[in-house]
Each structure stands twice: as structure tokens, then as C-alpha cells.
């Protein structure tokens, strides 16, 4: 099967690209390298069944041409940093909604019917249903990022109904692991390298978050593609646990052998749209037979170890 992976030079995209190539699938990666890192494709470039296309999802002609002959699209390209949505909302519109529309139109032009989409638990806003299931009532949206991802989901579902597409939509918690390039572990480690005696934390440290290790995430995606065959397949992906930001800080500084002075700012959240409690109900995919292998603590430590061994990544972002 020939896979077309948008954002394939990114954190999640490059990892799933490697896995598909290991499974002897053909893969075309499409990336404009606005946030993707070409070094993440070092292994992929050695494979005969791999092709890289440098292109933007807003370039319809290049996109449709690159997609020709593919069987399934894995659409992971996005502006994924919720923190800066209010500084440049146009970016979320262009990269998360318009880009998704362009992907769908390129699929239609090439008669491709299957799409995998990386969504987010942020679409649930500040849900009163904890843990939050896939069919929870949608509250008021609290972030531009979450709203844009929900818009992308809606477009995809409409194309499934209107044009006979089939989709697998995955609402992730925060993903951790190898090639991780943004998020609290990245930020904290970078700060501690600069000044090991001080750590500044956005929020009060009591924000409750769930996380998932990258390889567990990919296992879940490939598992759902095999086991779930509805027209529209929607799954929460996460672990059946959560931690406070302070817990994660404790694991990080213990691993580094540091005792920094910690300062907090911003009240009970770090930025506009920072949900102080994200915990997804993943029983739907659990009932199909998938469960994560790593705990949150193990995923945090593996991520930190990766950053320690690959400090060049810190300089690229």
C-alpha cells in the first residue's frame, strides 16, 4: 500500500513514516519544513520505497501531483502549538483548516478515499465529563487551536458523507518520546540547561494532564486501522492515568540531579486555552484490544533521555 504522509518530517509524522517503512509499505512524505526537521528522515531516506516531496499544503497543484497514485492519506501536518493561537489566529486557520480542505480536495481529485487525521483532546475545551469520552457534549471552545482542529474534523466527516470517504480521527493527549520538539519537557530542560538553579513554570503546577508515548500512539493508530472499519472512526488516544505538572517536574529534576528554585505565574493555567484538566476516556479503543505499554512517568523519562542525547534538537526550535 502507498501512504501519503503530510507533516512527515515532524515528531509524530516521522515516527509513523519509519514504522510504515519497516512494515515494507511505500511512503511519500510531504512537508514544507516550517516545523519539520529533515534529520528526522535520515533513516527513511535510505529506503527504496520512500520519497520526499518538499511542498506546502497551500500549494494545491504541487499537493495534488505529489499525492497521485497513493492509497491512503495520513494527514499530520498542522500548526500544533496551542499557546500562540491568539497571537496569530490566521496561522491556525491556514495550516489547520484551509490545509485540511486542500488535502481533501487533492484526495478527491486523485480518487483517494481513506484518510487518517491527527486531532486533539483540546477540542473538548474544559469538559465537565472527566474522563472525557468521544461522545461527550462539546462545550465552548477555549483555544484557536482546538477550534481549528474541530473544524478540520468536521470537514473530513462531511467529505465522508458527501463523497464516500472513510476516516480515522484520533484525538490525542500530548504525545511524548523520541523526536519530541515542543512542550513542557522540552521547555523545562532547555531552561534548566541555561540555569540549573531556577525553573519558571506557567500556571500553578497543579494542572492535570495525560500523556502518551509516541510508539504507543503509533501502535494504536495502526491497530485501529486494522480493527475499525466504519465510515467515520473516532478514537481518543491516551493513557488511563494523568499527572500534575508538578509531578512531571519532580521526575525531570530528579533525573537531572537538580534542585532548582521553582517559580509559578499565570494562576491555574499557563496561557489562554490551557485546559487545567485534560483526561480522556480511552475505553473505546481499549475494548478493541489496544492498551499503552508505557506509564506517563516512563514516557517523561524516555523523552528527557532523548533530549539529553540529542541536544541539537533544542537549537533547532
Phi, psi and omega per residue, in radians:
X1 nan 2.522 -3.136
X2 -1.843 2.088 -3.107
X3 -1.776 2.450 3.055
X4 -1.980 1.983 -3.025
X5 -1.928 1.918 3.038
X6 -1.437 2.499 -3.074
X7 1.196 0.505 -3.041
X8 -1.272 -0.125 3.048
X9 -1.718 0.116 3.124
X10 -1.541 -3.063 -3.097
X11 -0.989 -1.089 -3.085
X12 -1.325 -0.721 -3.091
X13 -1.057 -0.716 -3.133
X14 -1.232 -0.590 3.117
X15 -1.200 -0.717 3.128
X16 -1.264 -0.531 3.054
X17 -1.052 -0.832 3.112
X18 -1.048 -0.723 -3.128
X19 -1.129 -0.742 3.132
X20 -1.118 -0.711 3.117
X21 -1.156 -0.652 3.073
X22 -1.083 -0.500 3.115
X23 -1.538 0.206 3.109
X24 1.128 0.467 3.023
X25 -1.497 2.765 3.022
X26 -1.555 2.391 -3.071
X27 -2.344 2.270 2.945
X28 -1.956 2.103 3.080
X29 -1.709 2.305 3.114
X30 -2.110 2.056 -3.039
X31 -2.667 2.470 3.089
X32 -1.691 -0.028 3.086
X33 1.063 0.507 3.008
X34 -1.230 -0.609 3.026
X35 -2.269 -0.334 3.111
X36 -1.158 2.730 -3.086
X37 -2.175 2.071 -3.017
X38 -1.095 -0.512 3.107
X39 -1.068 -0.430 3.113
X40 -1.169 -0.268 -3.131
X41 -1.763 0.261 -3.105
X42 -0.974 -0.833 3.140
X43 -1.218 -0.751 -3.092
X44 -1.044 -0.680 -3.074
X45 -1.125 -0.288 3.122
X46 -1.444 -0.203 -3.070
X47 -1.513 2.400 3.125
X48 -1.192 -0.475 -3.086
X49 -1.641 0.451 3.139
X50 -2.122 2.476 3.024
X51 -2.441 2.395 3.113
X52 -1.900 2.256 3.042
X53 -2.077 2.079 3.070
X54 -1.511 1.931 -3.085
X55 -2.826 2.827 -3.119
X56 -1.824 2.494 3.133
X57 -1.226 -0.207 3.068
X58 -1.534 -0.053 3.078
X59 -1.722 1.592 -2.992
X60 -1.086 -0.699 -3.085
X61 -1.155 -0.829 3.128
X62 -1.117 -0.724 -3.135
X63 -1.058 -0.892 -3.110
X64 -1.101 -0.662 3.124
X65 -1.169 -0.702 -3.123
X66 -1.188 -0.518 -3.069
X67 -1.421 -0.220 -3.049
X68 -0.987 2.296 3.082
X69 1.534 0.007 3.139
X70 -1.478 2.798 -3.119
X71 -1.813 -0.515 -3.067
X72 -2.641 2.500 3.131
X73 -1.885 2.291 2.982
X74 -1.900 1.838 -3.003
X75 -1.731 1.650 -3.115
X76 -1.964 -0.104 3.112
X77 -1.191 2.324 -3.126
X78 -3.012 2.818 2.862
X79 -1.501 1.941 -2.923
X80 -1.880 0.153 -3.099
X81 -1.785 1.816 -3.052
X82 -1.144 -0.417 -2.989
X83 -1.106 -0.576 -2.965
X84 -1.852 0.313 -3.098
X85 -1.050 -0.679 -3.109
X86 -1.341 -0.274 3.100
X87 -1.387 -0.537 -3.115
X88 -2.616 1.260 -3.100
X89 -1.089 -0.449 3.117
X90 -1.052 -0.556 -3.128
X91 -1.124 -0.771 3.100
X92 -1.142 -0.674 3.108
X93 -1.075 -0.880 -3.068
X94 -1.194 -0.820 -2.992
X95 -1.477 -0.383 -3.077
X96 -1.913 -0.477 -3.138
X97 -1.884 -0.999 3.140
X98 -1.061 -0.741 3.129
X99 -1.075 -0.703 3.118
X100 -1.139 -0.725 3.062
X101 -1.026 -0.763 3.136
X102 -1.108 -0.677 3.085
X103 -1.077 -0.786 -3.134
X104 -1.107 -0.706 3.124
X105 -1.192 -0.663 3.079
X106 -1.138 -0.663 3.058
X107 -1.071 -0.785 -3.113
X108 -1.096 -0.729 3.133
X109 -1.095 -0.605 -3.103
X110 -1.699 0.121 3.109
X111 1.016 0.691 3.050
X112 -1.734 2.299 -2.970
X113 -1.941 -0.170 -3.015
X114 -2.014 2.331 3.141
X115 -2.445 2.387 3.019
X116 -1.891 2.307 -3.026
X117 -2.251 2.291 3.071
X118 -1.571 1.888 3.061
X119 -1.806 -2.684 -3.007
X120 -2.715 2.630 3.008
X121 -1.158 -0.213 3.126
X122 -1.150 -0.331 3.138
X123 -1.150 -0.309 3.123
X124 -1.406 -0.065 -3.119
X125 0.991 -2.444 3.090
X126 -1.747 1.350 -3.044
X127 -1.151 2.531 3.044
X128 -1.535 -0.145 3.109
X129 -1.691 1.830 -3.129
X130 -2.189 2.170 -0.100
X131 -1.157 2.658 -2.966
X132 -1.627 2.077 3.102
X133 -1.489 2.950 -3.121
X134 -1.082 -0.499 -3.089
X135 -1.753 0.375 3.095
X136 -1.154 2.587 3.052
X137 -1.076 2.446 3.136
X138 -1.453 2.177 3.077
X139 -1.466 -3.028 3.017
X140 -1.086 2.354 3.115
X141 -1.199 2.443 -3.067
X142 -1.980 -0.104 3.115
X143 -2.443 2.579 3.060
X144 -1.080 -0.691 3.126
X145 -1.041 -0.890 -3.140
X146 -1.045 -0.743 3.136
X147 -1.104 -0.690 -3.125
X148 -1.210 -0.632 3.099
X149 -1.204 -0.663 3.078
X150 -1.131 -0.655 3.056
X151 -1.078 -0.724 3.091
X152 -1.096 -0.767 3.075
X153 -0.987 -0.801 -3.076
X154 -1.109 -0.735 3.084
X155 -1.038 -0.812 -3.117
X156 -1.068 -0.792 3.134
X157 -1.094 -0.661 3.118
X158 -1.151 -0.635 3.094
X159 -1.217 -0.560 3.054
X160 -1.102 -0.715 -3.139
X161 -1.313 -0.741 -3.022
X162 -1.464 -0.518 -3.015
X163 -2.214 0.215 3.062
X164 1.271 0.437 3.076
X165 -1.300 2.901 2.997
X166 -2.260 2.338 -3.055
X167 -2.285 2.682 2.974
X168 -2.188 1.941 -3.094
X169 -1.881 2.204 -3.110
X170 -2.037 2.091 3.108
X171 -1.680 1.754 -3.039
X172 -1.440 2.608 2.686
X173 -1.377 -3.025 3.087
X174 -1.207 2.338 -3.096
X175 -1.713 2.435 -3.120
X176 -2.153 2.819 3.018
X177 2.287 -2.849 -3.078
X178 -1.042 2.351 -3.141
X179 1.326 0.258 3.025
X180 -1.098 2.245 -3.023
X181 -2.236 -0.034 3.008
X182 -2.775 2.636 -3.099
X183 2.323 -3.093 -2.948
X184 -1.175 -0.620 -3.141
X185 -1.180 -0.751 3.072
X186 -0.989 -0.881 -3.098
X187 -1.131 -0.791 -3.102
X188 -1.135 -0.761 -3.119
X189 -1.128 -0.712 3.125
X190 -1.095 -0.737 3.113
X191 -1.124 -0.717 -3.093
X192 -1.257 -0.509 3.027
X193 -1.131 -0.693 -3.139
X194 -1.244 -0.733 -3.129
X195 -2.568 1.682 -3.078
X196 -1.214 -0.101 -3.100
X197 -1.729 -0.032 -3.069
X198 -2.520 2.418 3.073
X199 -2.371 2.099 3.121
X200 -1.734 2.225 -3.042
X201 -2.067 2.247 3.030
X202 -1.404 2.232 -3.032
X203 1.669 -3.078 -3.079
X204 -1.691 0.057 3.132
X205 1.487 -0.147 -3.122
X206 -1.720 0.102 3.054
X207 -1.029 2.342 -3.099
X208 -1.771 2.180 -3.056
X209 -2.336 2.660 2.991
X210 -1.993 2.609 -3.089
X211 -2.393 2.805 -3.133
X212 -2.465 2.361 3.125
X213 -1.236 2.459 -3.016
X214 -0.980 -0.746 -3.112
X215 -1.223 -0.577 3.023
X216 -1.128 -0.676 3.114
X217 -1.067 -0.837 -3.131
X218 -1.153 -0.700 3.060
X219 -0.970 -0.764 -3.110
X220 -1.138 -0.744 -3.130
X221 -1.084 -0.867 -3.109
X222 -1.175 -0.594 3.088
X223 -1.121 -0.802 -3.126
X224 -1.147 -0.639 3.094
X225 -1.065 -0.597 -3.131
X226 -1.397 -0.649 -2.954
X227 -1.722 -0.320 -3.031
X228 -2.081 2.185 -2.996
X229 -2.312 0.490 3.043
X230 -1.254 2.978 3.057
X231 -1.105 -0.812 3.110
X232 -2.115 2.029 -3.123
X233 -2.019 2.044 -3.096
X234 -2.128 2.228 -3.119
X235 -2.357 2.342 2.843
X236 -1.285 2.482 3.046
X237 -2.232 2.118 3.110
X238 -3.057 -2.963 3.062
X239 -1.784 2.907 3.126
X240 -1.606 0.685 3.106
X241 -2.675 2.920 3.029
X242 -2.537 2.955 3.099
X243 -2.466 2.869 2.981
X244 -1.489 2.725 3.050
X245 -0.983 -0.655 3.110
X246 -1.071 -0.609 3.073
X247 -1.073 -0.808 -3.138
X248 -1.095 -0.718 3.088
X249 -1.026 -0.766 3.134
X250 -1.040 -0.747 3.124
X251 -1.147 -0.678 -3.103
X252 -1.169 -0.894 -3.062
X253 -1.215 -0.564 3.068
X254 -1.108 -0.771 3.135
X255 -1.097 -0.626 -3.114
X256 -1.489 -0.157 -3.118
X257 1.214 0.611 -3.086
X258 -2.027 2.790 3.037
X259 -2.386 1.199 -3.069
X260 -1.292 2.754 2.965
X261 -1.377 2.212 -3.051
X262 -1.831 2.257 3.075
X263 -2.079 2.532 -3.083
X264 -2.074 2.586 3.073
X265 -2.642 2.626 3.041
X266 1.794 0.057 3.128
X267 1.337 -2.418 -3.037
X268 -1.532 0.097 3.090
X269 -2.611 2.713 -3.030
X270 -1.501 -0.467 -3.076
X271 -2.778 2.956 3.090
X272 -1.065 2.200 -3.127
X273 1.602 -0.019 3.097
X274 -1.388 1.778 -3.127
X275 -1.213 2.140 -3.094
X276 -1.263 -0.141 3.108
X277 -2.595 1.840 3.071
X278 -2.053 2.037 3.125
X279 -2.638 1.918 -3.030
X280 -1.655 2.492 3.028
X281 -1.424 1.974 -3.089
X282 -1.865 0.373 -3.074
X283 -1.146 -0.444 -3.125
X284 -1.072 -0.880 3.131
X285 -1.358 -0.482 3.059
X286 -1.065 -0.677 -3.128
X287 -1.183 -0.424 3.064
X288 -1.316 -0.323 3.085
X289 2.131 0.065 3.112
X290 -1.737 2.424 2.998
X291 -2.523 2.556 3.124
X292 -1.221 2.664 3.135
X293 -1.636 -0.571 -3.063
X294 -1.749 2.503 2.993
X295 -1.336 2.919 3.093
X296 -1.064 -0.777 -3.134
X297 -1.027 -0.773 3.129
X298 -1.099 -0.678 3.133
X299 -1.164 -0.688 3.092
X300 -1.074 -0.813 -3.109
X301 -1.152 -0.724 3.117
X302 -1.093 -0.655 3.109
X303 -1.141 -0.786 3.121
X304 -1.081 -0.751 3.127
X305 -1.086 -0.670 3.096
X306 -1.081 -0.805 -3.131
X307 -1.135 -0.645 3.109
X308 -1.115 -0.638 -3.113
X309 -1.475 -0.230 -3.063
X310 -2.374 1.009 -3.084
X311 -1.139 -0.257 3.066
X312 -1.041 -0.502 3.141
X313 -1.095 -0.641 -3.126
X314 -1.075 -0.524 -3.093
X315 -1.456 -0.231 -3.097
X316 -1.563 -0.202 -3.062
X317 -2.176 nan nan
